[in-house]
Amino acid sequence: MLNVGIISCWHVHTNGYVKELLDSGKVNIAAMWNEDAAAGEEWAARQGIEFIPDYDAFLAREDIDAVICNSPTTMHPELLSKAAKAGKHIFTEKLLATNMKDSEMLCKVIGDADVTFTISLPLRADAIMRYVKQMVENGVLGRISAARMRRSHSGVSENWLPEYWFDTAKTGGGAMMDLGAHPVYMMSWLFGEPKRLCGMTTNLYGTSGDENAIAMVEFGGGIIGTCETAFVTNGLPDILEIYGSDASLFIRGKEIALISKDRTIKKVDSSGLPAGLPSPLLQFVDACIAGTGSPEDLGLQDALLLTKITEATYASDSSNTFIQF
């Protein structure tokens, strides 16, 4: 049984994480802390979890082996560095931090602490996305020239996102910092380190952050990857397209199509794919219990690369220039 402490109930995924932890039968939630004491106490009471108002006292608890961080992204550097120094295993929502300076600091502190670290990059555990990676690595598509991924929703255009989601002092950004992380970490997983990048964001409805964003990234071998996101798109499933010299792969939600160079279209039955992996959260729990270290593809270097591309997208947009890596 893993003893866990909850850092903050700010993030929209917090309740889902708590349910997933308890449903696993492998976790005891010992206590929680929140940056807003009144809100934290109310949330903890509803969940039947002990609330600790002092963060240092929370981390000093001997019945907390690991922490689940759901705090505002801009608080990660302070909160996670303290957690690592207290010897707590760390699971965190993305991004690790909003800039490379803080992310590199956290990587050093967490690495020096020798604790298990996991960042939530859930599509890397998805069965369809693991099939896509297998197709790329096995060379089935031939020489890849381009890829495009889009994840978006209508949170701004249909006004259903919570108001606090637009406080950039806490979030660090808008759509690219949030939903845009998914195409970014998928492209880097498939194609590796970026070589150069051009980013653009727009603000259609006047919220405090970007609502519509794109990053065009050159990867090794001349591959151009397009990462698209928005808070102003209605009714679209995730879209992933990969273009190769021998075949191209098209994903629309759960629909998979492989188009060969003779234009033959083969529909791939997603129900027949190998099973995906457990969620990053459950991989983290199992790794902590087994003492096996950070799960593959969900560690510090993966977190660092996500920050690297995201920060560069905003820098490119604000400076109207390409960012060279």
Buried (B, 14 or more C-beta within 10 A) or exposed (E): EBBBBBBBBBBBBBBEBBEBBBEBEBBEBBBBBBBEEEEBBBBBEEBEBBBBEEBEEBBEBEEBBBBBBBBBBBBBBEBBBBBBBBEBBBBBBBBBBBBBEBBBBBBEBBBEBEBBBBBBBBBBBBBBBBBBBEBBEEEEBBEBBBBBBBBBBBBBBEEEBEEEBBBBEBBBBBBBBBBBBBBBBBBBBBBEEBBBBBBBBEBEEEBBBBBBBBBBBBBEEEBBBBBBBBBBBEEBEBBBBBBBEEBBBBBEEEEBBBBBEEEEEEEBEBEEBEEBBBBBBBBBBBBBBEEEBBBEBBBBEBBBBBBBBBBBBBBBBEEEEEBEE
